[in-house]
Amino acid sequence: MESLNKLYPLTLINTLSNKKENFTANNVKMYVCGITPYDYAHLGHGRCYVTFDILYRLLKFLGYEVTYCRNFTDIDDKTIKKAETEFNDPFLYKKISEKFIKSYLEDMEKLNCINPEHQPLVTEHIPEIIKFIEGLINNKKAYATSAGDVYFSIDSFKEYGKLSKRNTADLIAGCRVEVKEDKINPLDFALWKSETKSGPGWDSPWGYGRPGWHIECSALAKRYLGNTIDIHGGGMDLIFPHHENEVAQSEGLHNQIFARFWLHNAFVLVDKEKMSKSLGNFVTLKQILEKYNPMVIRYYYLLHHYRNPMEFSTEDILAAEKSYQKVAQLLQDIDELSFDNFDPKKHELANALIKALTDDLNIAKFFGIIFEHIKELEKDKVLSKTTELGLIKTIITTILGLKLTLLEKAKVDITPEIQELIDQREEARKAKDWKASDEIRDQLKTLGYDAHDKKL
């Protein structure tokens, strides 16, 4: 496919500047923070990784060369605690992480997310992490304590807070974290945490221990993408402290910009609160994908702009299901068409759709355009004028990652009692007893059955 990125300049809202900026790059390097695999992934995780899958697909469609890296935090307080709970042995944390990584990858496959080029595990990159920390100590950006811990000194990085727009003085004033005596500043964060031999860890220049959470992403981004990357993504909950700390670590080591663009998706909400495991209000992807077609769930995500909060409800999923079915019906039996030698002047609708996507992934606008023109598109299909439809289908399947299969109608279990009511209503209609017919119809509806009349 001929490169389209000059024809369709991509704009993205950069968290760093809080502005919409033109995105350009030669070979795109993209890093997205992955899961901590101590439990099943939930709908909030699904929204994040579908969002960045679409960005990945869009970049490739536009002709960019893309290298995508997404990590697994396979050792963490949570994976260790889960191993203690399930196996009474903290050293079996790998059994926990392997189980939930496998489950997560199955969920991603069902949602039709493309696997990144790199999916590194933290535990397989301890030497790189240790080397990174040593570099920060040598640059006087970090310090080791007599207890065997290593902390990043936020006072050594004058731009600390530039991503999250937080003032360090205000943060210190509101700090409720228990301050360790060996910390210079209460906001200094751990790069290496000392451990006793009773828990999982590795030998290091500072003693036995394991990495802090923030350092792993800086080290893995450097290992797979280099000192400066083009796009760093994740959920809005990661802006502070995780991503702020990544900026400090990476720029503190290399003295150059870490990520040119920062993109963050908003939360999935339940009863106005963020869906999270800590609040116990989460719905797992496993649960939702058993109940609904995975493409409906993917489509459900797409109907909301990635930067806007998304209130979870089964009513909205059912509405998305009907809308998805209309799109699938429209494009059923339509062949995808190549964008080689694409002329936007000849295909105004396809042109408008790509422009919506390249405007900070405005997928809600994309589908708004389709439904605004759906009657004329249906007419074109009847008249076998399918060129525009073929281009639209290519965009939807290639960039949005929707497979567009028609949904099977749910099988209705008709019990003898329900059949008797149906028969009674049919007799009432034949006798033109409309009152009885309506009463039975209402009774059927209460039991979850819709009666559709045929002409007598």
N, C-alpha and C positions, 0 to 999 in steps of 0.2 A: 504494500500500500504506500502510495506517495505520501511524504511527510506533509501533515496538515497544520503543524504548529505555527507556521508563519501566516497562514490564512486565518487561523483561529487563535489569537493570543489568549493565553490562560491568565485569569486573574483570581487571586486567592486572598482571603482575609488573614493577615499575618498577626498572630497574637502578640508578637514582639512590638509591632508598631501600632496595633489596633486599627490598621487601615487596610483597605483593599489594594493590593499591589500586583503589578505585572510580573508573572513568573517566566523566567527564561533560564535555560541551563543547557550544557552540552550533553553530558551523560548524567542523568538524575540519580542521586543517591538519597534513598528514603529509609528512615528508621521509625518504627512504631513500637512503643512499649507493649510487651506481651503480658500474658497472664502469670499469676502465681498459682501453680496447679495444686491446690489443696482441696478443691471442691469442684463441682460441675459448673461450667460457664453459664452465666445468666443472660437475660435479654439485653442488659446494658453492654455486656461484652460483645454480643452479636452486633449491636448498633455500631460500636467503634470499628470492628474489623470489616463489616460490610462497607462502611464509609470509606475506609482507606483502600479496600479492594477496588472500589469504583474509581478512586483517584488513580490508583495503579493502572487500571484498565484504560482510563481516559488518557493518561500520559503516553501509554504505548500506542493507543489509537492515533494520537496526534503525531506520532513518529519519533518520540523520545526513546533513547536507550535508558532503561531503568534498572537499578539494582535495589531490591527491597529486602530489608532485614527486620525481623521481628523476633524478640528473644523469649525465653522461658526462664522465669526465676524459680529454678527447681530446688533451691535450698533457701529457706526463710523460716522465721519463727513459726509461721503457720503450718508449713509442711512438716516441721519437726514435731510440733505439738500434736498434729494429726497422727503421726507415726507412734507417738507415745500413747495416744488414746486407743488407736486400733491394734497396735502390736506390742505395746508396753516396751518399745525399744526405739529411741530417737534416731538410731543409726539406720533404721529402715525407711527413712524419709524418701528414698529413691522409689520405693514401691508405691508410695502415695503419689509422687509427681508423675511417674510413668503412667499410672492408671488414669489420672485426670488430663494429662497431655493427650493420651490416646482418645479419650472421650471428646476433648476439645477439637481435635483434628477431624473427628467424625462429624461433629457439628458444622465445622467450617466447610467440609465437603458437601454436606447436605444443602448448605446455603450458597453453594457454588462459588466460594471464595478461592481464588488462585493461591497456591502456596507461594510464599516469598522465596527468593533465591537462597536466603540464609535464615535458619531458625535455630540459633545457637542456644545451648544450655549453659547457664552460669557455671555449673560444676566442672565443665570441660574447659574452662578458660581462667582458672585460678592463677596460673603464671602470668598471663597478660594483665590481670587485675593487680597483682602484687607489683609488677613493673610500673604500672600506671601510678600507683600510690607512692612508690619510691621516687618517681619523677616529681610528684607534687611536694614531697618533703624536700627534695633537692632545690626546688624553686621557691622554698620557704612559704608555700601555700598550705602546708599541713604539718602536723607535729605528732610525734609519738609520746605516749605517757609511760610512766614506770609500770603501770598495770598491764601494758601490752596492747592498749587501744591506740588507734590513729584517728585524729580528727582533722577535718578541713577547717582552716581559720577563715571565717567570713570577713574578718577585718583586713585580710590580705587581698581581698578582691573587691575593689572599690565600686564596681558596678552591680554588686549583689542586690537583687530585687528588681532588676531592669525588665525581666520577663513578666513577673507577676504584678509589677508596679507597687511593690510593698516597701515601706520604709523600715530599715533595720532598727531604728530607735523605737518605733511603734511596736515592732515585733518583740523586742526585748521587754518593753513595758508590759506587754500582754502575755509574756511567756509563762506558761503554767507547767512546763516540763521540769521534772526534777533535775536540778543542776548538779552534775558530778563535780567533785572538788578539783579534779584534774583537767577540767575544761577551762580554757582561757576566756571564752565568751559563751554564754548560755545557749546561743544559737549555732555554735560550731557543731557540725554533724559528723557521724561516724563513717570513716572509710574502711576501717578494719576493727572488728570486735573480738576482744580476747575471750577465749572459752576454756573451760576445764576439759580434761580428756574424757569426761563422762558424756560429752556431747560431740556432735559432728564438727569437724574442722580440718584445718591444714596447718602445717608448719610454715612460718614466715619469718622475715628478719625481726619481727616484733614479738614473736612467740606464737603459740598455737591459737588459732581463731578462725574466723570466716569473714567474708566481705560484708560491708554495709549494703543497704539496698540501692542507694543512688549510684555508687561507683560502678556497678556492673554495666549499666547502659552506656556510660561514657566509654568504658573499656571495650565493650563489644562493638559500639559504633566505630571507634577508632580501628579495631581489628578488621572489620568487614567493609567499611566505607571510607575510612581515612579521617584526617583531622578536622575537615570541614565538610558538612553534609548539606544537601539542598533542602530537604523537608524532614522535619521531626514531628511526629503526631502522637496523639493519645486522647484520652478523655479529659474534660475540663478539671476533674478532680486532681489531675497530675501536675497542673501548672505550678502549684506550690504545695509542698516543698520539692517534689521529685524533679521536675524539669528545671526549676530555678537552681537546684543544686547541681544538676548536670551541666548547666551553663557555666557555673563557677568552676567546676572540676576541669572540664575540657578546655575552657579558655584560660584557666589558671595554669594548665600544663603547656599548652601550645602557643598562648599569646596571640591567638587569631580567632575569628568568629567560629563558633561551633556549628550552628544551624542557621541558614539564611531565612527559612520560613518555618514558623511554628503553627501547626493546625490542631485545633481541639474541638471534639464533638461534645455536644451537650448531653445531659443525662436522660435516661428513661425514668419517669416518675411514677410512683404509685401513691395515691392519696396525697399528692403535692410534695412527696418526699422522694429523694434520690433512691433508686433501686440499688440495694447493696446487701452483702451478706451480713455485715455488722448490725444492720437494722432488722434483719430477718424478713424483709419484705420482697424478696427476689423470686422471680419465676425462672427456672432453668431452661436453657435452650432445649435440653432433652425433653422436658415436659411439653413445651410448646410445639416442638417439631413432631411429636407423636400425635398431637391433636389437629394440627393444621399442615397443609402442604408447605414445604420449605420455601417455595417460590412466592407464596402468599406472604410469608413472614418477611422475606427479603423486600418484596414490593411494599409492605407495610412500613418498613424503615424508610424507603425511598420517598414516600409521600410527605415526609417531614424534612425540612432543611436541617442539615447536620448540626448547625450551630444553635438551633432552637430546641428547648426542652420538649420532650415527647411524653404525653400522659398515656400510660398503658391502660387499655380497656379491651375486653372481648368484643364489645360493640364495634369499636374501631377496626378490629381485625376482621370482623364479619363484613363491614363496609368495604374494607380493602379487598377482601376476597371477591366481592361482586364486581368491583372496579377492575381488578386483575383479570377476571374472566372475560370482561368486555374487550380488553386489550388483546388477550389471547385469542378470542373469537375473531376479532378483526384481522389478525395476522396469521390465522390458521391457513395452511396450504399456500402461504406466500414464500417465495424463495428469497433468501438474502442476496443482496447485491453488493458488489465491491465498490469501494470509494476511489479506485484508480481513475484518474482523469475526471474527478468529481467537479461539476460546475455549479457553484451555489446560486448563480443567476437563473439556472434552469430548474433548480429544485429548492424553491423558497422555503418550503416547510421543513425539509431536512436541515437546511441552513439555519433556520431559526432554532431548531432543537439543539444543534451542536453549540450554537451561541449561548443557549441557556445553560448547558452543562459546563461550558468554559467560563461562565460567570459565577465563580465560587461554588461550583457543583449545585446549581439551582435546579434540582430535579423536580421539585414541586411545580415550578414554572414549566418544565419540560412536559409533564403530564397534563398540565393545564392547557397547553397548546394543542396537544393531541385531542383532548376531549372537546375543545373548542371547534375542532375541524373534523370530528369523528363522522358526522353525517356525510360530508363530502368524500371522506376516505372510504366509507362503506359503499357509496355510490360508485367510486372509482373501481372498487373491487368487483362489483356487479358488472361493470363495463369492461373488465379485464385491463384496466389502466393501472398496472401494478408497480411501475418503476418507483414512485415515491414511497409506496408501501414497502417495497423491498429494501430501500435505503433506511427507512424507519426501523424495520425489523433488525437490520444489521446493527444499528446504533443501540437498540434495546438489548440485544443478545450479547454484543461484543463489549459495550461500555458498561451498561447497567447489570449485565450478568444474569438476566432473566431467561429462563428456558422456554417460557410461553407454551406450556402444555395445558390443554383444556382440563379443567377439574372434573373429576367424576362426581356425579350426583350421589349424595349420601343415600345408602340403602335404608329404606323405611321398614321397620319391623312391625308388621300388621298382626296383632294378637287376635284371637277369636272374639274378644270383647270389643275391640276397635272395629273389626269387620262387621260385627252385629250393628254397631252404631251407623256405620257407613251404609249398610243395607236399609236400616230404618229411615235414614235421611233420603235415600233414593226413592223409597216407597212414598214418603211424604211429598217429595217433589212431583212424582207421577200423579199423586192425588191432588196436586196444587195446594197442599197445606203448607203455605210458605212460612207461617209462624213456627210450626213444628220443625220444618227444615232449617230455619235460622237458629232455633234453640239447639238443635243437634250439632250444627256447624260450630256454634260457640262452645259447646261442650268438647268437641274434638280439638278446637284451638287451645282450650285450657289444658288438654292432655298433650299438647305439643304437635298436633297434626293440622295442617292447612287443607281444607277441602276446596278443590277447584271444580266448578260445575262444567259439564258438557251440555250441549243443546239436547233437549228431550226429543 
